[in-house]
Structure formats: structure tokens, C-alpha cells
Amino acid sequence: MAPEHDEHPFHSMNIEITDRPKANPTIIEGFPGYGFVATIAVEYLMDHLKMRSIGRIWSPELAPMALIHSKRVVQPLEIFYSDKLNIVLLEAVSGVSGMEWEVAEALVLLYKELKAKELISIEGIGAQVERAEPLAYYWTNQDDKKKALESSGCKTLQEGIIFGVSGALMVKAPKDVKTTFIFSETHSNIPDSKAAAKIIEMLDKYLGLGVDYKPLMKKASEFEDKLKNILEKTREATEMKKSKEPVLPYIS
């Protein structure tokens, strides 16, 4: 039997689901941002939760780049799923600069299409004071989740400016879309393993994932150089597309 295939156009974004998950999943999304905190955390979760691909979010406006990993073509915005935990995870290896509003709206549509119970956005956030261990903050539109988040070690975000997909989602998501944002302090624009580990710790306590965040420090440090390469080539491909110059293949 052929897999189910749904395609939902939404402005310049299409959601394509090839294998529908169970009802009421939790959706976690994180895009390349400050400290690449969300990107590292998403990769770590994928490895430890043994997730499988169930679709993608697609737009012709995405950078024209194919990433090959373990002999497989990785989609720029790929949707993964854990059957055991009923968690949907969006892996973003492509930047979405200029498309943040459309991506936020596509995430809202994905939430409604899958009848999700919560949409969690993870992100690094700049901090003025450097600490031995970064602090984690949260914002949610669900009053009944605040106690669980604070018990996990998250502090309420009192003041701040949120950019990117997280900022767009915070503004655009309707009240009936249950959203939670978890941020970790970071102090530089280079991959921050410590901040990513803090995100994993908070998610583990909040959702009961059963994932040990401690090995992330070693795992992430090995991943950082590769991540820098991927993101740099993505940036170059985007700039080449804008200038309409040919993009050279890249192999590592």
C-alpha cells in the first residue's frame, strides 16, 4: 500500500506528509540561530530518539542545496517522528531568512493538520552575563504548563526581544495553538554546546524523554566543525542564488 501523501500549499510553503503520525503529537522545532543552539539540540534528539522521516516543509525559495548524510539526501526542512514518544521534530539545515512569517504560518498549519497537543520552539538567547552554566527561560500561552516548566528549572522570560521563526511564531500563532518557547543563554555566534545541553536538559525534564543530556558536550563539540561548514555553504548557496551565479558542488 502506497504511503499517504498530503500536500498543503500555504503561501510559498508546502507541507508534505508521507507517513501520518498518531494523533495529538508534540511538535518540537528549532532553526539555525544565535549560537546554533537549536540546531545542535535537534540533531542530538534525532540521534537519541531514533526518529524516522515522515515528510518535509518545502518552498522553492529555500537555498538550492542538497546535503548528503549517510548516503541519504537530507531535506532543507525535514519532519521526523518518534513512535515511542509521539513527538514530531522539525530538522532545519537551511536558513530561512526572509521567510520567517511563512514558516511560522506553516508550523501553525502543521500543528492543526496533525491535531498536535503542543508546539515547542527552542532557541538560543543572548545574555550579558557569562555563567558557568547557562540559564534557561520559557514563555508559554498555557497557564497550566507554567508550574511544570518552572519545576524543570526554567525561569519565566520577563524581558527580551525574540527574532526569527520563534519571534514570528510568538506573534502569529492563534490562541488556540498551544505554544511553548524554551530559550538557553548563549554568549557568542559560534556553536554553543553548553547552551544546547541546557535545552536538552529542560526538554527531558519537561517531556520525560529519557535522554541523557550530559554526553552532548562531547557529541556537540565533534559536530560543531561540520555544522559550521554546512551553514557556511548554505549561506554561500543563498548568496549565489541571489546573484544568479552558478554554485559549485561541495564534498567533504
N, C-alpha and C positions, 0 to 999 in steps of 0.2 A: 504494500500500500504506500503510495507516494506521501511524503510528509506534507502536513498542512502548510499552506503558504498564503500569508496575508500581506497585502501592501497597502499602506495608508498614506496618500500624499498629504503633506502638511506644509504649505508654503514651499520652501526649497528642500524640505526634509521628507524622506520616506522612511517609514518603519516597516521592516520586513521580518516577519516571524516564520521560521521554517519548522519549529517544533514547540508547540504551545506548552508552557509550564502549568503546574497545578494552580488552582485559584488562590487569590489572596497572598501572593508572594511579597516579600520585602525587596525593594529595589535600592541598590547602592550605586551611586555614580561619583566619579572623580576625574577631573580633567587636568592636563598639564598646567601647573600654575606655580605660584611662588614656592620655591624650594622643592618643586616636583613631588611634594608630599603625597598628594592623592595618587599620582601615577605609581609611585613605589608601593603604597599601601594596596592598591588594586592588584598589582602583579603578585604581591605576597599572598593575598587572599585567594587568587586564582590557583596558585601552586598548592596551597594547603587545603583548599576546599574541594579540589578535584572537579572543577567545573567544566561543563561542556557547552559548545557554541550552539545557540538556538536562533540566531538571527543577527540583524545589524540595523543601524540607522545610517541612511545613505543620502548624500547630496552631491550633485556634480560640481558644487562649489568647493568641496574638500580638496586638499592638496593631491595632485596626481602622482601618488606614490604607492608602490606595493612593497610591503615588508614581509620577508620570508623568515619564518622561525620554525625550527624543527620540521622542515620540508613543507610547511603549510603557509598559505597566504593569509596574513593577519589583516582583517578589515580595519579601516581607519577608526570606525566607531562600532565595535562588535559587542553583541549581547551574549552573556554567558549565564549558566544556570546550575545551581546545586539542588539536585533532587532531595537529598537528605535534609537540608535546612530550608528548602523552599525560598532560596534567595536568588534574585536576578541581579547580575553585576554588569555594568557597562564599562568596557575597557576602551580607553581613548588613546590611540597612539598618534593621532593627528591633532594639531591645534585647530581651534575653531574661531580664531579672531575674526570679528566682523559678523559672525553668525550666532552669537550668544543668545539673542532673543528667540531665534528659530529653534535652536537646540533646546532651550528651556521649554518652549511650547511642545516640542516633540516628546520631551520627557513627561510632560503632563498627559499627553495623549497616550503614551506607553503605559503610564500608571492606570489610566481609565480602561484601556484596552485589556490589560491583564487583571483588572479588578484588584490592584495591589492594596495592601493594608498600610504601607508607609513608604515614602520616598526619602532616602537618606543621602545627603550631599556631604562629601568630605573635602577638606581644603586646608592648605597651609595659610597662616595669617601672620603678618609681620608683627614683631614685638620689639619694643625699645630696650628692654632689659634682657640680657642673656642669662639664662639659668642653667644649672647643671642638668635639670630635667625640665623639658618644656611643659607648659600648662596647656590643658585642653579646655575649650569653650563650646557652648552649644547655644542654638536658638531653635525653637520649635513652635509650631502653631497648635500643639496638642498639650493642653494643661495636664492631662492625666499621665504624660510621659516625663514631666519635669523631675519628679522625685526619683525615677529610675535613672535618669541621666546624671543627676547630681550624686546619686549613690555610686555611680560608675566612676566618679572623680571629675566630672565636667563642671566647670563654672558657667554661670549664665553670662552671655555676652552682653555687656551693658552699653558699650560704645564701640563703634568701628565702622569702616567702610569696606563693603564686600564687592569685589569686581567679578567679571567673567560670568560663566554659566551659573555659579552659585548665586551671585548678585541678581542676575536676571530671573532665576527661578524664585528667589525670595520675594521679588516684586510681582512677578506674573502669575504665580501659582494660585488658583482659586482656593477659597477657604475650605472647600470640600476635599481638597487634595492634602492629605496628611503629610507634612514635610518636617524633617529634622535636619539641622545642619551641625556638623561636628568639625571644629577647627583646632589645629595644633599650632603652637607658636613656632616660628622659624625665623632665622636671622640673616639668611643670605639667599641668593637666587640660584645657588648650586644645589644639587640633590641633597636633601637633609634626611638622613636615615633615622636620626633620633626622633624627629618630629613625626615621621611616618610610623615608627614603632608606637608612639603615643596614640596615634589614631587607631591602630590595630588593637591596642590595649582597651581603649574606650569602646570600640565596636564589640570586642569579645565580651566585655562585662555587660554591655547593654543588651546584646542579642543572644548571649550564651553560645558563641560559635565553637568553643572548644579549640581555639587556635592560640598557640603559644607565641606571643609577640617578641620574646627575648632573642631568638635566633635571627630576627630581622636585621639586627645591626650588621652581622656578618654577611647575610644574604644581600642586603641592600648595597653594601659597600662594593660587592662584586658586580652588582647590577648598574652602579652609577655611571661607569665609563661607557657602557653600552647604551644606556639611556641618553647620555649627553650626545653621543654620536647620532642616535635615531632622531632626536629632537632637532639637532643642527641640520641634518639632511632634510627633515620635514620643512624647516624654515627656509632652506635654500630652494626646495622644490616649489614652495609657495611663492617666493620672490621671482623664481624663474617663470612661473605661470603668469604672474602679473606682467612681466616684461616680455612674455611670449618668446623667450629664448628656449632652445632645446635643453632638456635636463639630462645630465649624464647619469648612466647607471652607477649604482654604488654597491660594492660587495665587501663584506668583512668576514 
